[in-house]
């Protein structure tokens, strides 16, 4: 087994271990980060002229955002409207990434990445707030 294949296997095992032990909150963080990682990879591929890889990475980012949308549950939310707004935002992000893929437009990828960073920052702050609360 070559070194790259061994590293890939290790990363898969490590990723599986992280997801199997993660809280639902942490899983959402991981999905958000995964979408940002795929967008960055897509931009890199686009800058190198690797159109197929760009399309693959944007497809994965859209799929991750779709997973985030599926995980929304208005029945558990304190504010159902905020869940609807987040669903609309995720739909917008998916549409913009699809447009970025069609137009080969890195600025559209940046736009969605900025939006995701904003959402993720808010989500991360929830975890920081919860960990600061007394048990």
C-alpha positions in Angstrom: 0.0 0.0 0.0 1.5 3.3 -1.0 1.7 6.2 1.4 -1.1 8.3 -0.1 -3.5 5.3 0.0 -2.6 4.7 3.6 -3.2 8.3 4.5 -6.6 8.2 2.7 -7.6 5.1 4.7 -6.5 6.7 8.0 -8.5 9.8 7.2 -11.6 7.7 6.5 -11.2 5.9 9.8 -10.6 9.1 11.7 -13.6 10.8 10.1 -15.8 7.8 10.9 -14.6 7.9 14.5 -15.3 11.6 14.8 -18.8 11.3 13.4 -19.7 8.3 15.5 -18.8 10.1 18.7 -20.1 13.5 17.8 -23.1 15.3 19.2 -25.8 16.5 16.8 -24.5 20.0 17.3 -20.9 18.9 16.4 -22.2 17.0 13.3 -23.7 20.2 12.0 -20.4 22.0 12.6 -18.6 19.3 10.7 -21.1 19.5 7.8 -20.7 23.3 7.6 -16.9 23.0 7.6 -17.1 20.2 5.0 -19.1 22.5 2.7 -16.5 25.3 3.1 -13.7 22.8 2.4 -15.4 21.6 -0.8 -15.9 25.2 -1.9 -12.2 26.0 -1.3 -11.3 22.8 -3.3 -13.6 23.8 -6.1 -12.0 27.3 -6.3 -8.6 25.7 -6.4 -9.6 23.3 -9.1 -11.1 26.2 -11.1 -8.0 28.2 -10.9 -6.0 25.2 -12.2 -8.4 24.7 -15.0 -9.6 21.4 -13.6 -13.2 21.8 -14.6 -14.3 18.3 -13.8 -12.9 18.4 -10.3 -14.4 21.8 -9.8 -17.8 20.4 -10.7 -17.3 17.4 -8.4 -16.4 19.6 -5.4 -19.3 22.0 -6.0 -21.6 19.0 -6.3 -20.4 17.7 -3.0 -20.8 21.2 -1.4 -24.4 21.3 -2.7 -25.1 17.8 -1.4 -23.8 18.8 2.1 -25.9 21.9 2.1 -28.8 19.7 1.1 -28.1 17.5 4.1 -28.1 20.6 6.3 -31.5 21.5 4.9 -32.9 18.0 5.6 -31.7 18.3 9.2 -33.7 21.4 9.9 -36.7 20.7 12.2 -39.1 23.5 12.9 -40.9 21.5 15.5 -37.9 21.6 17.8 -37.1 25.3 17.2 -37.9 28.1 19.5 -38.7 30.2 16.4 -40.2 28.4 13.4 -39.6 31.5 11.2 -35.8 31.3 11.8 -35.9 27.7 10.6 -37.8 28.8 7.5 -35.3 31.6 6.9 -32.4 29.2 7.2 -34.0 26.8 4.8 -34.4 29.6 2.3 -30.8 30.6 2.8 -29.6 27.1 2.2 -31.7 26.9 -0.9 -30.2 30.2 -2.1 -26.7 28.9 -1.4 -27.3 25.7 -3.4 -28.7 27.7 -6.3 -25.7 30.1 -6.3 -23.2 27.2 -6.3 -25.0 25.6 -9.2 -24.8 28.9 -11.0 -21.1 29.2 -10.1 -20.5 25.7 -11.6 -22.3 26.6 -14.8 -20.5 30.0 -15.2 -17.2 29.0 -13.7 -17.5 32.0 -11.5 -15.2 32.0 -8.4 -16.9 35.1 -7.0 -20.2 33.2 -6.6 -18.3 30.5 -4.7 -16.9 33.3 -2.5 -20.3 34.7 -1.9 -21.7 31.4 -0.7 -18.6 30.7 1.4 -19.1 34.1 3.2 -22.7 33.2 3.9 -21.7 29.8 5.2 -19.0 31.3 7.4 -21.6 33.7 8.9 -24.0 30.8 9.6 -21.2 28.7 11.0 -20.0 31.5 13.3 -23.4 31.7 14.8 -23.6 28.0 15.2 -20.2 27.8 16.7 -21.2 30.6 19.2 -24.0 28.4 20.4 -21.5 25.7 21.3 -19.3 28.2 23.1 -22.2 29.5 25.0 -23.5 26.1 26.1 -20.0 25.0 27.2 -19.8 28.1 29.4 -23.0 27.3 31.2 -22.7 25.6 34.7 -23.7 22.0 34.7 
